[in-house]
Amino acid sequence: MSNVIYLDHAATTPLDPEVLAAMMPYLTDKFGSASTLYSLGREARDAVEQARVSVAQLIGASPEEIYFTSGGTESDNWAVFGVAAANAKKGKHIITSKIEHHAILEPCHWLEKQGYSVTYLPVDSNGFVDPEDVRKNITNETVLVTIMHANNEIGTIEPIEEIGKIAREKGVHFHVDTVQTVGHIPVDVNSLHCDSLAISAHKLYGPKGIGAMYIRKGARVERYMRGGGQENNRRAGTHNVAGIVGLGKAAELAAARMAEEAQKLTRLRDMLIEGIEARIENAKLNGDRIRRLPNNVNFSFEAVEGESMILMLDMNGICVSSGSACTSGSLDPSHVLMALGLKHEQAHGSLRMTLGKDNTEADVERVLEVLPSIVQRLREMSPLYQR
Ligand code: PLP
């Protein structure tokens, strides 16, 4: 990456060289299919099973509860469609939040078209779902509660343990989108009281296009992909052996590094937040100051466009985003920022910077050197800015 300062780790992370090294044999000599009986295949199968153990260990699950998928989107889709299908006789009501990733929201919208009713819970101005709202909205018809662990745009960490207890008490399947948290903050399926969760390798220094779904033993979830009998007949398709090995290695490395990394990133995050607040007036931090991901910084700058800031930072070799990567191609303001109660202009003037393991204090200092003058120049050009 040479001179680039990469601050978009919530969108994707670089592949860790140790992960690449672990994957390489399965992209070259060890190319066998994990479903075959000869030794080349057995070797691949052993590697897949070893990865399953590593992923399970990272989240306090048992290996039989881990299913490999193509990533976070597939796992989230599987949870919504699979739980709805398996519990259709019980009812057709789903509870989620207004700030979920589209990987949850879009399947919910689709089910609404098929006659399901979906409750989209509001959040407060820091992005928190109120667990009592979950309790109040559960009915005899409710088959699924799905709430994200931490939000990808603003980094707010939801009170998942409390929500999980409520769902468990009421006997409703609880899915958690942990795409932004697994490998970064502790995730334990028993403390979260969840029945399923979604994992994506490329958010924890693993490869893109591979992920996993945890499904608690006994949970009623319809199979997702039909075909060969892979993944205990629940998710068919020839295994992406190299990808799975990469996810396993990334999980192993994350388990070993998490505590130290979270501490380092929290320090850099707070340095960046405080530095921006000290240097730029009319800058509003989005998301909760305390219960937030160690690597997330999200600000709205009055009277400037997020896109213009991105381009000007890019000219200075700094990669950031505004809103989430998936929606940044659209002109609609971020649904997450709107749910916090921000005005359209504030949502459009947002900038997300997400730190990663290779960022340094010097990177933060460079942003603090460049960003204030970019904001000032854009404000000078803006008819909206009142000085
Ligand atoms: N859920 C959240 C919270 C995410 O941030 C993302 C990716 O940005 C996804 C789901 C989708 O994951 P993937 O890119 O692996 O499909």
Residues whose N, C-alpha, C, O or C-beta is under 5 A from the ligand:
A	BS01	PLP	A10 A11 G71 G72 T73 H101 A103 A150 N152 D177 V179 Q180 S200
